[in-house]
Amino acid sequence: MDQPNGKMVIPSYLSTRSEDLNKGFVHPPLDYEHELLEAIRLGSEDKAMEALHKINALEAATLACYPLRSKKNALIASCTLFTRAIIRGGVDPETAFQLSDTLIREIEVIGEIGVLLRFEYEMVLQFIAVMKREKEVLHYSHIVNLSVYFIREHIYQDLTLALIAGHVGVHPSYLSDRFKQETGMPLTEFINRRKIEESKPILMHSNQSISGIAFMFKFCSQSYYTQLFKKYTGMTPRQFRRDGATTTN
């Protein structure tokens, strides 16, 4: 492109490319990105974490003048790719876009690089969690299916029999009997098991305190969360986190 005075303007990307080459910088191999997106599409936590570790072990691209803004831009771009991955995996587009919008808003309010780095792993796990929920096939009645979907979508809330029965439009005692008959466990136990299961990736892949995770899932105390975790998994949250870290390393 020529300026009015006839001088040639070098496109900025050529200048940037020249600087990157002089510094010896190259972007992560496209295969790594493909591995990560495929793992998310398939709902594989282990493979996704492995691919993300490989990508983050390499030098990151500079996407802004300030490191914090650069990392935010990178995460927003990743969020867009992850959204497309779960849509290809079968997630309803509106559900995927709502998750993306929520995560991008969270990215924007984070003010520290270290927190952003940890959030990247949590973000991947949230996409995978949605992918897994959408791929599960339920063989229950319509009322029980509605209850399970409600529990999934409100897993971080204080869930009660009365609240869920009101949502599906039946009497609490009827829902309680029907739920146990079809799933083989009381509604409260189903909720607790689901919360424990959802808490595992956060324990494994974040630095969130155990008390913070217990609070996040609306358990009445850390000790009660620990008690249930051990009941359903055979180990305490601390042991689970430690053993997972040992396996990863």
Phi, psi and omega in degrees: 000135180260143171280168179303328182279002176091357180279143180282134176260120179283124179306140186300328182294331177291320178296316180296319179298319179296319179296317180298318180294321179295327180276350182080017182275134171226150179288157177303147179305142180299333178300323180297316179296318179299318178301315182295314181294322178293320179297320178293316181299325182270354179074032182260105181296313184300312181292325179294316179295321179297315180294319181293321176300317180296319180294316184284348176284346180261164180292137181274152177290152176268116184246005178194169181291330183250137183305319180297313180294323180298315180293322178298317179299320180295318181292323178295319177297317178297319181302320178297317178295318180295324179299314179295326181295315182285334174294318176296332179281353176115000179287140177303129183306320181297320177298316180296316181292324177296318177297315179301314180300317181297315182292321179295322176296321178294320178302317185295332183268351179285135186244010180226141180300315182301320179292321178297320180298318178290323182296329180302318179291319178297323180297315178300317181295326178292320176297318180294321180299317178294319179300315181295317181298319182290333183273346180293136178255122181259141181241034181259177176290167182301318182296315181290321176301314178301320179296316180296316178298320179296318179299315179301313185285344183234033187297337181270005180258170177277095186272134178230161177301316181297318180297314183290320178298320178296323180293319183271352173081036177227168179289142181306318182293325178294315179296319181301312181294316182294318183296314181293322181297319186273324184263342181084008178211154177298155181302318182298319179294321178300315179299312182297318178297318179297318180295319178297317180297317181291334182281341184301310180298328180291320175299317187285322192241014177223167177262014179301135180294155180296321178295324178294322178292319177301318179292320181303320182266011174063034170283148186293337179197164177295323182294323179291319176300315179297319180299313180292320181300315180292324179298318186269340184241343181086003177213162179280163176303321180296318178294319179298315179295316181295314181294323178294319179295322180295318180295318180296319182281000000 
